[in-house]
Amino acid sequence: MAQHSHSSSSKSRREDDTESSIYPLLETVEDDDLYTKDGTVDYCNNPANKKETGTWKACPFILGNECCERLAYYGMASNLLLYFKNHLNEHSTTASKNLSTWAGTCYLTPLIGAFVADTYLGRYWTIASFSVIYALGMALLTLSATVPGLKPTCYEKDVCYATAAQSALCFTALYLVALGTGGIKPCVSSYGADQFDDADEGEKKSKSSFFNWFYFSINIGALVAHSLLVWIQDNIGWGWGFGIPTVAMAVAVVFFFSGTPLYRNQRPGGSPFTRLCQVVVASFRKKGVELPVDNSLLYESTYEEESAFIKSRKLDHTDEFSFFDRAAVEIKSDHVKGSINPWRLCTVTQVEELKAILRLLPIWATGIIFNTVYSQMSNLFVLQGSAMDLRVGNSNFEIPPASLGLFDTISVIFWVPVYDIIIVPLARKLTSHKNGLTQLQRIGTGLFISIFAMVAAGILEVIRLEIVRKNNYYELKHVPVSIFWQVPQYFIIGCAEVFTNIGQLEFFYDQAPDSMRSLCTALSLTTTALGSYLSALLVTVVTKVSTMDGGAGWIPDNLNYGHVHYFFGLLGVLSVLNLGVFLFVSKWYTYKRPVENRN
């Protein structure tokens, strides 16, 4: 009996020991489910709770911020050429040059904002601080257009004179805006994507949808700006025309700060340029060192040792650009007084970060031609439209040629939900890919579609010139072909944007190293500036070459004597070649492989 009692007691103790060993394990599993695994933290710098932060709970504040900021930007920028010309009394060429320089700067300053975000402040504080700079610039611009003594002196509508000081004040305000937008553009889309945990398959699927609705928000703001605000500037005045965008920017700031408790934040990881340079220097220092056959012998730190980017995901080794693997080969001289010299020995993750950037560059370059096509909406499309019948139906109301850009915006607003709700589920059934199309397939589809915008514009111009020739309309300012025949080319570009621009946003975020996401987003934005610059270069070269024989050239002042369709054809051919290059480099491209198990 006593023996039986002792046996029961031992059994009971073993059960207690088993239960006590299981409970910590269960608690660990629960903790894993409770917190994000991508290293994000909440606004108190604690690990981000998955149930209380991020996902679609946080996104409305980010999307609202972007919608209001884009409304402010386009509300100010879309009609700025006329303000320079009519109120600052600048010549057409000077006004055009100043506008192009300022607009190009707005797409280059993101490199500054991205560096600040990735190196020092993180995305949250970069967006917050640069938004304040942006709002101050908008307020100063409004004051320069409303306060007597600060605003230009006008003798009648659109006949004004501005002193050098008044012009300087206006441009100071504009370049403050350019600096402000440089901190917002590269960070806000990445910050929205940060709200979804890459290690959670459900959240990762939602991230792709976020980029669609992010671009949708941009175009809602642009729609209001291109329609209502342009009309206010032309018919009520520039004080209201700049004042409303200023209020919109203030609302954007309030929207952003309102979501603070819900955001997930990635910590800044130090200078990405330093990390990349260390790999290059270490590789060349070891150019004579033989690479090991076993890649596992290459140096990689533990997560406890990693200091450059706290809780950044490590990257698996890839075979491309093997020369740089030498930076991760460990030799005795790498250690100085017991510590590792980062300019002599780098981790595999550091090496793979450099490789990821190098792999992105060919894909990045193919975006330049696409943005050259895209820039024609505010350039040659407007010029073509100005030579057509501007009347709406049989009325005497004439639509400004630039206003047809609304159809690009409407196209985007139409195609984003169509893509997200209809195309993705259908493509998912055909491809079995969780997003329907891979990011590169989506970008390539947009590049293909953009070719037809140039085909449509070229065919329309051929038809217009044929009517000119048959009826001897050479000196007629507006040829009797309705401007609304331009709608297809605007609509096609809008469709191409939904595939290529949104695909690029997602691709550059997803394939960038964790510590360089803002920088890579800024890099993708530079293609907009370079596309505009390439367009200007092509126009200059084409004009010079086509007028060498003393003729009118392809793009004369009177388009009835010109051949703009040749230019559209040139862009079409360049787009086809660009698509071919994209297909080649995308086939060669290796997707980033993060090491998910960080524990």
N, C-alpha and C positions, 0 to 999 in steps of 0.2 A: 504493500500500500504506500509506504514511504517512498519506495523506488518510483512508483507511478506518479506520485506527487512531484518528485524531483524532475521527472521527465517532462511533466506538464509545465513546470516552472521554466525549464530550459527552453522549451518550445515557445513559451510566451515571450521570453527575452529575445529570442531570435526574430520573432515577428516584430517586436518593438524596434530592434536594430534595423530590420529591413525597411520598416516604415520611416524611421528617422533618416535613412540614407536616400529614400525616394523623395522626401519633401524638399530638400535643397535642389534636387534635380528638377522637380516640378516648378519650383520658384524661378529657377534659371530659365526654363522654357517660357514661363509666363512673362518674365522680364524681356526675353527676346521678342515676344509678340507685342509687348507694350511699347517698346521704343524703336525708332528707326535704326536701320543698319548701315546707312550711308554717311554717318558722322555728323548729321545735322543737329543743331541745338536750338532751344527756344530763346525767347527774348531775355531770359534770365541766365542764359549761358548753360543751362542744364540740358541733358540729352532730350531730344524732341519726343514727346509722347504722341504716338500715332493716332490715338483717339481724340486728342485735344488740339492738335496742330495740323497744319498743312492740308493737302488734297483740295477738294472743291470748296471746303469751308473758307480757305484763305484766298482762293483765286478771284472771287468777285471784287475784292479790294484792289488787286493788282490789275485786273482787266478794266475796272472803272478808272483807275489812275491812267492807264495807257490810252483809253478812249478820250478822256478829257485833255491829256497832254497832246495827243495827235490833233484834236480839234483846235487847240491853241496854236500848234505849229503850222498846220495847213491854213488855218484862218488868217494867220499873219503872212505866211510865205506865198500863198497862191496868187495874190494880187500885188505882190511887193514891187514887181517891175513897173507897174503904173504909178505907184507911190514915188519911186525914185525919179521917174520921168516927169510926172506932172507936179509933184509937190517939192521935190528937191531940185527940180529944174535941171536934170541930167539929160545929156543926149542919149539917144536910143542905144548906141553901141556901148557907152559908158555904163548905162543902167544895166544892160544885159551882162556886161563883164562883172560888174559889182555883185549882181545877183548870183551869177555862176560861181564866183569866188566864195561868197558867203555860204551858198548851198553845199559846195564841195567841202568847205570847212566843217559844216555840220555832220558830214559823214566821215571825216578824218579825226575829229576830236574824240570819237568813241575809243580810239586807241589809248588816249590819256585816261579816260574814265575806267577802261578795262584794267589798265596797269594799277591804278589806285585801288580798285576793288579787289583784285587778286593778290595784291602785295600788302596793303595796309588796312583798309577799312572794312572789307567785305562788301557784299552786294547791297545789303540793307542800308548801311550808313552812307554808301556812295550815292545810291538813289536819293536818299533823304537830303543829303547836303547839296548835291548838284541840282535837285529840284528847287531848293531855296534860291540858288544862283539864277536858275531859269526864271523863276517868278519875279525876282528883282529886275532882271533884264526886260521882261514883259511890262512890268510897271513903269520902268524908265522909258520904254518905247511909247507907251500910252501918254505919259507926261509930255514927251517930245512932240506929240501930235495934237495936244489939247491945251496946254498952258501958254497963254500969251507971252511972247518973248522967247519961249523955247520952241514953239511951233513955227513953221515957215509962214511968211506973209503972203496971203492969197488976195489977188485983185478981183478974180471971178472964179467960177468953178474950174478946177484943174489948170489954173494959170497962177502959179505961185513962185516965190523966190525964197531960197534958204541961204542964210549966211554960212560961212565955213564952220562956225561954232555949232550952229543948229544941225548941220550935216554930221559933224563929229559926234554930237550927242546921240543922234539916231544910230550911227554905226557902232558906237560904244554899246548901246543897248542891244543891238543885233548880235554882236560878237559875245556879249554876256550870255545871250540865249544859245549861241552856238556852243559855248563852253558848257552850259547847263545840259543841253541835249546830249553832249558827249559823255556825261556821266549816267544818263538814263538809258539811252539806246542799247548799249552793250550789256546792260545788267538786268533790265526789267523782264525780258523774255526768259533769260537764264534763271532769274529769281523765281519766276512762276513755275518753271520746270523743277526747281529745287524743292517745291512743295510735294513732290511725288517721289517716294522711295524707290530707287532702282532695284533694291533687293526684294521688293514686293511685286510679284507678277501682276496683281490686280492694279496697283498704283502705276506701275510702269506702262500698262496699256492706256491708262487715262492720260498719261503725259503726252502721248501723240495727239490725242483729242484736244488737249490744252493749247497746243501750238495753232491748231485750226481756229479755235475761238479767240485766241490772242490776235491773230491777223484779222479776224472778223471785227473785233473791237476797234482796231486801227481804222478800218474802213468806215465804220459807223461815224467816228469822229471826222474823218475826211469828207464824208457825204454832207454832213451839216456845214462844214467849213466851205466846201466848194459851191454850195448852193446858197444858203442863208447869209453867211458872213460876207461873201463876195458881193451879194446884192446890197447889203447894208453899207459896205465900204463905197460902192459906186453911187448909191442913192441917198444915204443919210449922212455919212461922213466918216473920216478916219479915226476920230476920237472914239466913237462907238465901235468902229471896225477893229481897232486894236484893244479897246477896253473889254469887250466880251471875251476874246481869247485870254486876256489877263485873268479875268474872273474864272474862266475854265481851268487855267493852270493852278490857281489857288484852290479850286475844288479838287483838282488832281492830287495836290499835296495833302489835303485833308483826307481824301479817300485812302491814300497810302498809309498815313500814320494810324488811321482808324483800325487797320487790320493787324497792328503790331503784335498783340498777344497770340494771334493765330499762326504767325509765320514760323517756318523752319529756316534756319540760317546756316550756311556753310562758312566755316572759319577761313580767313585769308591764310594763304600758305607761303608768304614770302615772295620775293621777286621771281617770276617765271623765267625772265631773261637770264638771271644768274644761274638757275638750275640747268637751262639749256646750254649756256656757255661752259659750264663746268664739264658737261659731257663731251663737248667738242675739244676742249683743251686736254682733258684726260685721255681721250682717244688718240690725239696726235702725239702726246707724250709717250704712249705705249704702242706706237705704230709698228714696232718690231716685235711686239709680244705675240706669242702664238695663242690662238683661241683654244679653249678646252673642247674636246669632243662632246663631253657631257655638259649641257647648258645649266644643269643644276649646280655646277661648281662656280658659276658666276655669282658675284656678291649681291646679297639682298639683306637689308636690315630687318630686324623684328619691328613690330608695331610699337613696342615700348621704346625702341631706339629712335624711331622716326620723329624728326623735329621740324622738318621743312614744311610739311603739310599735315596737321593733326588729323588722324583718322581718314586720310585719303586712301582710297582703294588702291591696292598694288596691282600691277599689270603683269600678265604672263609674257614670257619671252616670245618674240617672233623672229623669223629668219631674215627678213629684209634688212638692208643697210647694216650688214654684219660688221662692217669696219668699226662702228660705234660701240659694239659689244666689248671692245678692248677696254673701254672705260670702266667696265665692271669686273675685269680680271684682277684679282688681288695678288699683289707682290709685296715684298718686305718694305720697299721704300715708300709705300702708301701710308705707313704709320709714322707719325711724328710725335715722339715722346708719349707713346701709348695711345694717342688719339688719331683718328682718320683724317687725312687731308682731303677735303671734298673736291679739290682741283686735280687730284691724282686718282681717286677712287670714287666711283658713283654706283648707285644701286641699279639693279635691273629696271626698276620702275622709272628711275630718272632717264635711263637710256631709251626706254619705250615711250616716254613722254616726247622726247625729241623725234623719235621715229613717227609717232602719231602726227606731229605737226608737219613733218616732211610729206607724209602720205596725204594730208589734207590739201597741200598747196596746189597740186594739179586740178583737183576738184574745184578749189577756190577760183583758179584762173579761168575755168570755163564759165563762171558766172559773169565775167566782164562783158562778153559779147551779148549775153542775155540782157544785161542792164543797158547796153547800148541800144538795143531794140526797144526796151522799156522807156528809155529817155526820149524817144521820138514822140511820145504823147504830149510832151510839153514843148516840142520843137517842130519837126517837119509836119506832124499831123495838124498842128495848129496853123502852120503856113499853108498847107494844102486846103484846110477848111476855110481859110480866109478868102480863097479864090473861088468858093462855091456859093450857092444860093443860101443865105443865112436865114431866110424867112421860115417861120413855123406855119406850115400849111399855106393857106391863101391870105393870111393876115399880114399886117405890116410890122409885126413884132419880129425883131432880129435877135437870134441867139448868138452870144459871143463864141467864137471858134474854140476858145480854151474851155468853155463850159461842157464840151462833149466828154471831157475827162470824167464827168459824172458817170458815164456808162461803164468805164473801167471799174469804178467803185461799186456800182450796182452789180456788175458781173461778179466781183469778188464776194459781195454779200450774198449773191445767189448761189455761187458754187461752193462756198465753205460748208453750209449745211448739207448740200447735195453730196459732197465728198464724204463728209463725216457720217451721214445717216444712210446713204444709198451705196456709194461706190466702195467704201471700206468693207461693209458686210459681204457684198458680192465678190470683191477681190479676195477676201479672206477664204471664201469657199473654194475659189479657183486655185489659190496659191498656198493655202494652209498657213500663211504667215499671220502672226497675231495682229499686225497693223494693215493687213491687206496687201500693201506694196512695201517693199523695203524703201529706206530713205533715198537710196540712189536711183531706184526705179521711179520713184515719185519725181525727183529732180529731172531725170531724163525725159519723162513724159511731158513736163512743162517746157523743156527745151525744144522738143518736137512740135508741140502746139504753137510755140511762138513763131515758128517759121511761117505758119499760115497767116499770121497777122501782117507780115511783110508782103506775102502773096496778095492778100486782100487789098492792102493799101496800093500796091503796084498796079493791080488790075483796075481799081477805081481811077487811078491817075491816067492810065491809058485810055479809058472810056472818056474821061473829062477832056483830055487833049484831042481826042477824035472829034468830039462835039465842037471844040474850038476850031479845028482845022476845017470841018465841013461847013461851018457857019461864019467863018472869018471873025471869030470873037476875040482875036488877039489883044485888042485894047479894052476889052470888057473886064471890069474889075471883078464882078461876080458872075461866073458862068452858070447858066440855068440848070445846074445839077444840085439837088438838095444836099445840104451838109449832113443830113441824117443817114446818107449812104456810107458815112464813116463809122457808124455805130458798130458794124461787124468787126472792124479791126480793133476798136477799143475793147469790145466784148471778148475777143479772142485773147488779147493780152491779159485781161482780168482773169480768164480761165487759166492761162499759163502761170500767172502769179501764184494761184492757189496751189499748184503743183510744185513749181520750182522755188519760189521764195519761202513758202512755209516749210517745204522739204529741206531747204538749206538751213533754216533756223533750227530745226530739229536735229539735222545731221551734224552741224557744227557744235551744238551743245552736247549731243550724245557721244560723239567721237573725240571730243576734246579731253585731255587729261583733266582730272577733277580740279587740279590747282590752277587751270588755265582756261576755264570755261568762258569767263567774261572776255578774255583776250581773243579767243577764237570766234566768239560772237561778233566782236568789233572787227575782226579780220574779214568776216563775211560781209559786214556792212560797207567795207571799203570798196567792194565791187560796184556799189551804186555810184560812188564818186568817180571811180576809174572808168565806168561805163559812160558817164557824162563827158569825161575828158576825152575818151576815145572817139565819141560822137563828134565833138568839136574838132578833133584832129582830122577825122575823116572828111568832114565838111570842108576844112581848110585845104587839104590835099586835093580833094576832088574839084573844088572850085578853081584852084590854081592850074591843075592839069587840063580841065575841060575848057578853060578860057584862053589857053595858050595860042590858039589859032585866031583869036579875036572874036570868037563867037560868044553867045550869051551864057554858055556853060550849062551845067545840070541844074543849078539852083540860083537863077537870076532873081532880081527884084520882082519882075513880072513873070510869074510861073507859067503863063500861057506860051512863053517862048522857051521854056526850060524842059528838063527831062528828070524830074524828081523820081519818076518810076525807076530810072536807072539806079538811083541811090538806094531805093527800097529793094531793088534786085540785088545790089551789092550786099546789103545787110542780110538778105535771104540766103545768098551763097555763103557768106561768113557764118551764118547760123547753122547751115547744113554741115560745114566743115567743123564747126565747134561741137556739134552733136556727135560727129564721128570721133573726135578727140575724146569727148566725154565717155563714149561707149568703150573706148580703148582703156582709158585710165580707170574707169569704174570696174572693168573686168579684172584689172590688175590689183585693185584695192583690197586690203586686208582690214577687216573690222577690228576695232579695239577689243581686247579680251581682259577684262578686269578679273582679279582674284576675289571672289565673293566671300570666301570664308576668312573673316578678319579676326575671329576669336581664337 
